């Protein structure tokens, strides 16, 4: 891509992180909550990035019923909206393959830093943030994204940062405090984690990995 601009400060190669309030939250959220809690009663947790929390297997699109299907369809539509095949514009060459699982975090639970190899996009939907309407930052549980250039950008003089025109400076991490009904989507290669949650309620989320495979539409 060639740039011709008079701007003095260019921000190149940004990382897309998308967030919205899921339009189906009012209609489907309680059903998702009930299905996930019921699933935990009958199935033990798998152990991947989760620390102390419960995590289902990745077949939630099979056991989550219509609410899970609706959420999955919305995420795939979001993938279509924010992805372009630069080599083919008149015919579809790829189709999306989603896998979905549920997470329940109670006090002390967290997720280690990880990414999702083999996928194009990853998404997380918050069925219940667990905060009970409180703004107390000590409750933790933030979704953490790690600067993909790390540790290179902190190797020589860690306190020296880029000073941006808006007055901000670079940080090695960005935190998102979840909210019930919030959907976040990001590239699957982006390293992320969840800080320890210290609330008394249930933090329930649904995670989705979206991979692709070749196809040709008729």
Secondary structure, 3 states (H helix, E strand, C coil): CCCCCCCCCCCCCCCCEEEEECCCHHHHHHHHHHHHHHHHHHCCCCCCCEECCEECCCEHHHHCHHHHHHHHHHHHHHHHHCCCCCCCCCCCCEEEEEEEEEEEECCCCEEEEECCCCCCEEEEEEEECCCCCCCCHHHECCEEEECCCCCHHHCCCCCCCCECCCCCECCCEEEECCCCCEEEEEECCCCEEECCECCCCCEEEEEEEEEEEECCCC
